[in-house]
Amino acid sequence: MPPRFAPPTEHPTPITILGEDQLDAWLATRTEAVATWVRTNGFKARLGQHLIVSDNAGNMSEVLFGWGHPATRARGRFHFAAARTVLPQGVYCLHSGLPADDLNAAALGWLMAGYRFERYRDTSTDLPMLVAPEGVNKDRLEAEAAGAFLTLDLINTPTNDMGPQQLEDAFCALAAEFEARCSVVRGDDLLAENLPLIHAVGRAAAQAPRLLDMTWGRDGHPTVTLVGKGVCFDTGGLNLKPGASMGLMKKDMGGAATVLGLARIIMALGLPIRLRVLVPAVENAVSGNSYRPGDVLISRKGLSIEVNNTDAEGRLVLADALALADEEAPDYLFCMATLTGAARVALGPDLVPFYTGSDSLSHAIARAGRRARDPVWRMPFWDPYEAMLEPDIADLDNAPKGGFAGSLTAALFLRRFVSQATEFAHFDIYGWTPKAAPGRPKGAAFQGARAILEALLRRLEA
């Protein structure tokens, strides 16, 4: 179901959020019967606890939701989302003294708790609804949740139903919904349009490789270009992955899915931005015409690249797309990709590393991530590692040997293809939630996009 708040109603059931240090003061304002009920049921306002309070006729009169204390809340986010999964069907309203950022996170988490992936199995149930709390931007939160749902659906769909053609279909459908301009370069036309790396990586697959290109908004507005890695499945190519490493490779188009979710939010909100979205959509497959270890490829930018591992394909397709994006010298260029396992080793599945040479943009994104409850962490473009990218016979090595600094060297590789954009940031996302949490079901994840959105909104308002 679409992520929506309930329309205003005359008799919603109130949900009161209480921290552990607030419970006694709250009980003092209630009748002895209510206080006894709360104590008898062991409600101590611990984080995530809930209790339904009834009136004298036995009808639900209000709900208490525990907010714990700051130390426990700091271990997660979207805690209030848990309420939606345990409360009876009905319409609720929220009573809280939460700060603005916490209130927004609570309301967004409630919407996110309504996500279900039901393409192959109907698990639909009637969920409780929440009236948009006073003080939140209802339209923005609904747009954010809808963008997230789009991303989650795309990533969760397996490659037999989400190959390059189906990703193109979703891309063009989004463009049509918001009257954006859309173009596609497919197959050997990639060579004619000087996009040789995208062609090389994707040519072995049954579905032709392609570059998807969308533009929206008015000239004269700040230019924002989003580039997303659209590798719909990654076998590793001739450097074949072991079977255990292929299990989640349907999510290797998570960067593309994420920029589409972010683009949907930007367009739904009608932000004063000239937006461009570029997605190289390929499958890294194996056949007689697969690109090979040892091949030297010439990129759109003219840099030569020695292929030392065909499983380092994401940076190749992104290189051509970034070079094309950079030619317009956009004000902001953001790259999102499920690029390296090294990023997961460094920061785990939940914290997204990002790279930028701009201190001001870094600070803006970091602050925005904290406000939006979209955790990100700046990593360095460490210039001394540039030499690791330079092999003997070409300008660049797509897979430096040694096993060190894998996420950093991948980011440095991508930076070689960006020289004209005013500000550039690359996000090495995971795109997956390995263990369910409130508002974040197991499966696809929407990472980094809301931090970018919040940073852009703050800058547009400045």
C-alpha positions in Angstrom: 0.0 0.0 0.0 1.3 3.5 -0.7 2.9 5.1 2.3 0.3 7.6 3.6 -0.8 9.2 6.8 -4.4 8.8 7.9 -6.8 11.7 7.0 -7.8 13.7 10.1 -10.4 12.0 12.1 -12.5 13.1 15.1 -11.6 10.3 17.5 -8.1 8.9 16.9 -6.6 6.9 19.7 -3.7 8.8 21.3 -0.2 7.3 21.6 1.8 8.9 24.4 5.6 8.5 24.2 7.2 8.4 27.6 10.9 8.2 28.6 11.8 6.2 31.6 12.4 9.4 33.5 8.9 10.7 32.6 6.8 7.8 33.7 6.3 8.7 37.3 5.3 12.3 36.5 2.8 11.1 33.9 1.3 8.5 36.3 0.7 11.3 38.8 -1.7 13.0 36.4 -3.8 9.8 35.9 -6.4 8.1 38.1 -5.3 5.5 40.6 -7.0 2.9 38.4 -4.8 3.8 35.4 -1.7 4.0 37.5 -2.4 0.6 39.0 -3.0 -0.9 35.5 0.3 0.5 34.2 2.2 -0.8 37.2 0.5 -4.2 37.2 1.4 -4.7 33.6 5.0 -4.0 34.2 5.2 -1.0 31.9 8.4 0.9 32.8 8.7 3.0 29.6 11.6 0.9 28.4 12.5 1.5 24.8 10.0 -0.2 22.5 7.6 -1.2 25.3 3.9 -0.5 24.6 0.8 -0.8 26.7 -2.9 -0.4 25.8 -4.9 1.5 28.4 -8.7 0.9 28.5 -11.5 3.1 29.7 -14.1 2.0 32.2 -16.1 0.3 29.5 -13.1 -1.8 28.4 -12.5 0.2 25.2 -9.0 1.2 24.2 -8.6 4.8 25.4 -4.9 5.4 24.8 -1.5 3.7 24.1 1.7 4.2 26.0 5.0 3.7 24.1 8.3 3.5 25.9 11.1 5.8 24.9 13.7 4.4 27.2 16.7 6.7 27.9 19.3 8.3 25.5 21.9 5.6 25.8 19.5 2.9 24.6 18.0 5.1 21.9 21.5 5.8 20.5 21.8 2.2 19.6 19.3 2.4 16.8 16.8 4.6 15.0 13.1 4.6 14.0 12.2 3.1 17.3 8.6 4.3 17.1 8.1 2.2 14.0 7.8 -0.8 16.2 4.4 0.5 17.4 2.9 -0.1 14.0 3.6 -3.7 14.0 2.0 -4.5 17.4 -1.0 -2.2 17.7 -4.5 -3.2 16.6 -6.0 -1.8 13.4 -7.3 1.7 13.8 -6.4 5.3 13.6 -4.0 6.8 16.0 -2.5 10.2 16.8 0.9 10.9 18.5 1.3 12.8 21.8 4.9 13.6 22.5 7.3 16.3 23.5 9.9 15.0 21.1 12.4 17.4 19.5 11.7 18.2 15.8 14.2 15.7 14.4 13.0 12.9 16.7 9.4 13.6 15.8 10.2 13.5 12.0 12.1 10.2 12.5 9.1 8.8 14.5 6.6 9.7 11.8 8.8 8.5 9.0 9.6 5.3 10.8 5.8 4.6 11.1 5.4 5.0 7.4 8.4 2.8 6.7 7.0 0.1 8.9 4.2 -0.3 6.3 6.6 -1.6 3.6 5.9 -5.1 2.3 7.5 -6.9 -0.6 4.6 -8.8 -2.1 5.5 -9.4 -5.7 5.7 -13.2 -5.2 3.6 -13.8 -2.0 0.7 -11.9 -0.6 1.4 -10.9 3.0 -0.9 -7.9 3.1 -2.6 -7.1 6.3 -4.6 -4.1 7.5 -2.2 -1.9 9.4 -3.0 0.7 11.9 -2.8 4.3 10.6 -1.4 7.5 12.1 -2.6 11.0 11.7 0.4 13.2 10.6 1.7 14.7 13.9 1.6 18.5 14.2 5.0 20.0 13.3 6.0 17.5 10.6 6.0 18.1 6.8 3.4 15.5 5.8 4.1 15.8 2.1 7.8 15.5 2.5 7.6 12.4 4.7 5.2 10.7 2.4 7.5 11.5 -0.6 10.5 10.2 1.3 8.7 6.9 2.2 7.5 6.5 -1.4 11.0 7.0 -2.7 12.3 4.5 -0.3 9.6 2.0 -1.2 10.6 2.3 -4.9 14.2 1.5 -4.0 13.3 -1.4 -1.8 11.1 -2.9 -4.5 13.7 -2.6 -7.1 16.5 -4.2 -5.0 14.3 -7.0 -3.6 13.3 -8.1 -7.1 15.5 -10.9 -8.3 17.4 -10.6 -11.6 15.1 -12.8 -13.6 12.6 -10.0 -13.2 15.0 -7.1 -12.8 17.6 -7.4 -15.5 18.8 -4.4 -17.6 15.6 -4.3 -19.6 13.3 -4.3 -16.5 15.5 -1.7 -14.8 15.1 0.4 -18.0 11.4 0.0 -17.8 11.3 1.2 -14.2 13.5 4.1 -15.0 11.4 5.2 -18.0 8.2 4.7 -16.0 9.5 7.0 -13.3 10.5 9.6 -15.9 7.0 9.4 -17.5 5.3 9.8 -14.1 7.0 13.1 -13.6 7.2 14.3 -17.2 11.0 14.0 -17.2 13.0 13.5 -20.4 14.4 10.1 -20.9 16.8 8.5 -23.3 18.5 5.1 -23.6 21.7 4.0 -25.4 21.8 0.3 -25.9 24.1 -2.4 -27.2 26.6 -1.5 -29.8 25.3 2.0 -29.9 27.3 2.4 -26.7 30.4 2.2 -28.8 29.1 4.8 -31.2 28.3 7.1 -28.3 31.8 6.6 -26.7 30.7 4.6 -23.7 33.0 1.6 -24.2 33.4 0.5 -20.6 29.7 0.0 -20.1 29.7 -2.0 -23.3 32.7 -4.1 -22.4 31.3 -5.1 -19.0 27.7 -5.9 -20.2 28.2 -7.4 -23.7 28.4 -11.0 -22.5 24.8 -11.0 -21.0 21.6 -12.0 -22.8 20.2 -8.6 -22.2 22.2 -5.8 -23.9 24.1 -3.3 -21.7 22.7 0.2 -21.8 23.0 3.7 -20.4 19.8 5.2 -19.0 19.6 9.1 -18.9 16.9 11.2 -17.4 16.6 15.0 -17.0 14.0 17.0 -15.1 13.6 20.6 -14.0 14.2 24.0 -15.3 17.4 25.5 -16.6 18.8 28.1 -14.3 18.3 26.1 -11.2 21.2 24.4 -9.4 22.3 21.4 -11.4 22.3 18.0 -9.5 23.4 14.8 -11.2 22.9 11.4 -9.7 24.9 8.4 -11.0 23.9 5.0 -9.8 25.6 1.6 -10.4 23.1 -0.6 -12.2 24.8 -4.0 -12.3 21.7 -6.2 -12.2 23.6 -9.3 -11.4 27.3 -9.8 -10.8 28.7 -13.3 -11.4 32.2 -11.8 -11.2 32.7 -12.4 -14.9 35.6 -14.7 -15.8 36.9 -14.1 -12.3 33.9 -16.0 -11.2 32.6 -15.5 -7.7 32.2 -18.5 -5.5 28.5 -19.5 -5.1 28.2 -18.2 -1.6 29.3 -14.8 -2.8 26.6 -14.7 -5.5 23.6 -15.0 -3.1 22.9 -11.3 -2.8 24.1 -10.2 -6.2 20.6 -9.2 -7.2 21.3 -6.1 -5.0 24.3 -5.0 -7.1 22.0 -2.5 -8.8 21.4 -1.0 -5.4 23.1 2.3 -6.4 20.8 2.6 -9.4 17.7 1.8 -7.2 18.8 4.3 -4.6 19.3 7.2 -7.0 15.9 6.4 -8.5 14.3 6.6 -5.1 16.1 9.9 -4.4 15.0 11.2 -7.8 11.4 10.3 -7.1 11.5 12.3 -3.9 13.1 15.4 -5.6 10.5 15.3 -8.4 7.5 14.6 -6.1 8.5 17.6 -3.9 9.0 19.8 -7.0 12.4 21.0 -5.7 14.0 24.0 -7.6 16.7 21.7 -9.1 17.7 20.8 -12.6 18.1 17.1 -12.1 19.9 14.5 -14.2 20.0 10.8 -13.4 22.5 8.4 -15.2 22.4 4.6 -14.7 24.7 2.2 -16.5 22.5 -0.9 -16.6 24.3 -4.1 -17.2 24.7 -7.7 -16.1 28.2 -9.0 -15.5 27.8 -12.4 -17.1 30.1 -15.1 -18.6 30.1 -16.1 -22.3 32.5 -16.4 -25.2 32.7 -12.6 -25.6 33.2 -11.7 -21.9 35.9 -9.1 -21.2 39.0 -10.7 -19.8 41.6 -10.3 -17.1 44.6 -8.6 -18.7 42.5 -6.6 -21.2 43.3 -2.9 -21.6 40.1 -0.8 -22.1 40.0 2.8 -23.2 37.4 4.8 -21.3 35.2 7.7 -22.5 37.6 10.1 -20.8 40.5 8.6 -22.7 42.2 7.0 -19.8 43.4 3.4 -20.4 42.5 0.8 -17.8 44.1 -2.6 -17.3 41.6 -5.1 -16.2 43.2 -7.2 -13.4 39.9 -8.6 -12.1 36.6 -8.7 -14.0 34.8 -8.7 -10.6 35.8 -5.1 -10.2 33.3 -4.2 -12.9 31.2 -1.6 -11.0 33.9 1.1 -11.2 34.3 0.5 -14.9 30.6 1.2 -15.8 30.6 4.1 -13.4 33.7 5.6 -14.9 32.0 6.2 -18.3 28.8 7.4 -16.7 30.7 9.8 -14.4 32.8 11.1 -17.3 29.6 11.9 -19.2 28.0 13.5 -16.2 31.1 15.6 -15.5 31.1 17.0 -19.0 28.2 19.2 -18.0 30.1 20.5 -15.0 27.1 20.1 -12.6 26.9 22.0 -9.3 26.6 18.7 -7.5 27.5 15.2 -8.7 26.6 12.3 -6.5 27.6 8.7 -7.2 26.0 5.8 -5.4 27.1 2.2 -5.7 27.3 -1.2 -4.0 30.9 -1.0 -4.8 33.2 -2.8 -2.4 33.1 -5.5 0.3 36.0 -3.5 1.9 33.4 -0.8 2.9 31.5 -3.4 4.8 34.6 -4.7 6.6 35.4 -1.1 7.6 32.0 0.1 8.7 29.6 -2.8 8.6 26.2 -2.9 6.8 24.5 0.0 8.4 27.0 2.9 8.2 27.7 4.2 4.8 31.1 5.6 3.9 31.2 8.5 1.6 34.0 10.4 -0.1 34.3 14.0 -1.1 37.1 16.5 -1.6 34.8 19.3 -0.3 35.0 20.0 3.4 31.8 22.1 3.3 29.9 19.4 1.4 31.2 16.8 3.8 30.0 18.7 6.9 26.6 19.4 5.2 26.1 15.7 4.5 27.3 14.5 7.9 25.0 17.0 9.7 22.1 16.0 7.3 22.7 12.3 8.0 22.4 12.8 11.7 19.2 14.9 11.4 17.6 12.5 8.9 18.7 9.4 10.8 20.5 8.2 7.7 23.9 7.3 9.1 27.0 8.2 6.9 30.7 8.6 7.6 33.3 10.5 5.6 36.3 8.6 4.4 39.3 10.2 2.8 40.4 10.6 -0.7 43.9 9.6 0.4 46.3 10.9 -2.3 49.3 8.8 -1.3 47.3 5.7 -2.4 47.0 7.0 -6.0 50.1 5.1 -6.9 48.3 1.8 -6.1 46.0 2.5 -9.1 48.8 2.8 -11.7 49.9 -0.5 -13.4 52.8 -0.9 -15.7 51.1 -0.7 -19.1 48.0 1.5 -18.6 46.9 4.6 -16.8 44.8 2.8 -14.3 44.4 -0.6 -12.7 40.8 -1.6 -11.9 41.8 -4.0 -9.1 45.0 -3.0 -7.3 46.8 -6.0 -5.8 47.5 -6.3 -2.1 44.1 -6.3 -0.6 44.5 -3.0 1.3 42.2 0.1 1.3 39.8 -1.5 -1.1 37.0 1.1 -0.7 39.5 4.0 -0.8 41.2 2.9 -3.9 37.9 2.3 -5.6 36.8 5.9 -4.7 40.2 7.3 -6.0 39.6 5.4 -9.2 36.2 7.0 -9.7 37.6 10.5 -8.8 39.9 10.2 -11.9 36.8 10.6 -14.0 35.5 13.8 -12.4 37.3 17.1 -12.9 34.7 19.7 -13.8 31.8 19.2 -11.3 31.7 21.9 -8.6 31.2 19.4 -5.8 31.4 15.6 -6.0 30.6 12.8 -3.5 30.7 9.1 -3.9 28.7 6.7 -1.6 29.8 3.1 -1.2 26.5 1.7 0.0 25.6 -1.8 1.0 21.9 -1.6 0.0 20.8 -4.4 2.3 19.6 -4.9 5.9 20.8 -8.3 7.1 18.7 -8.3 10.3 15.2 -6.7 10.6 14.9 -3.6 12.8 12.0 -1.1 13.5 11.1 0.5 10.2 13.8 -1.5 8.3 12.7 -5.0 7.3 15.2 -7.6 6.4 16.2 -7.2 2.8 16.8 -4.1 0.6 17.9 -0.9 2.3 17.5 2.8 1.4 20.9 4.3 2.3 22.5 7.7 2.0 19.7 9.2 -0.1 17.9 11.0 2.7 21.2 12.5 3.9 21.8 13.9 0.4 18.2 15.2 0.3 18.5 16.9 3.6 21.9 18.5 2.7 20.4 19.8 -0.6 17.3 21.2 1.1 19.4 23.1 3.6 21.6 24.5 0.9 18.6 25.5 -1.2 17.2 27.3 1.8 20.4 29.1 2.5 
